């Protein structure tokens, strides 16, 4: 994935010399693009490692809303800052 000003891309080296690619964005179009990549990647695999995390707003009163979505498949992770998303 090409480096884009609105989507920061990080490569993190893990144990055993494996790398993890992390894409951070608050742009819905960029998040959709990475989700499409993850979906295509998942369709061709029999064994999948999938991780999902959601962080919510810290408001004391409802409605609490999702602030950050983390979605990972194997070595590709999306961190989507929903609370800061542009329209």
N, C-alpha and C positions, 0 to 999 in steps of 0.2 A: 504494500500500500504506500503510495507516494506521500511525502510529508506535506501537510496542508496547514496554513496558519491557524485555522479554526479547530484543528484536531491535533493534539500533541501526541506524539508516538514515542514510546520508551521501549528499550530492549533491556531486560534484566537477566543476568546470568544466574542460573540456579545451580544447585549441587549436580554433580555428574556432567557438568559442562552443557546442560540443556539451557535454552533461552526461552524467555517468556516475552511476548510482544503485548504491550498495553497501549490501547488507544483511548485517550481522554478527550471528551468533547462535550459541549453544551448545545451543539447544532443538531436539530432533529434529522436533517438530511444526511449528515455524516454518520449519526448513530444508526440510521436505517441502512446505510451502505455496509457498515460493519456487521450488523445483524444479518443482512443478506449473505455476506461472506461466511459467517458462522453457520447459517442454515445450509448453504451449499456444502460446506465442509462436513457437517453432521450427516448429511444424506448418504454419503459414500462410505461410511464407517460402520463396522459391526460393533466394535467396542468404543464407547464414548465416555469421556470424562467431562462432565458438565458441572459448572458452578454458577449459582445465582445468589446475589446479595442485594438487598434493598435497604436503604437508610431513609428514615422518615424525618419530616420537619420536627422541631422540638417544641412546637406550640403546646401550651398546657390544655387548651380547649380544642375539641374537634372542630372541623375535620382535619386530622393529620393527613399530610400528603407525602407522596414519595418525593424525596429530594435527590437521591443518587441511586442509579441502577448499575449493578456490576453483573456482567454476563461473560462467562469464560467457557471455552471449548478447547481442550488440549493446551496448546501454547499461545492462543490468541485470546485476549481479554478486552472487553469494552467497559469503560467507566463513563457512564452518561450522566451528566449533571443536569437533571431534569429541572430543578429549582431555578437554574440560571439559563434555561433553554430559551433560544430566540424563536421568533415565529416567522 
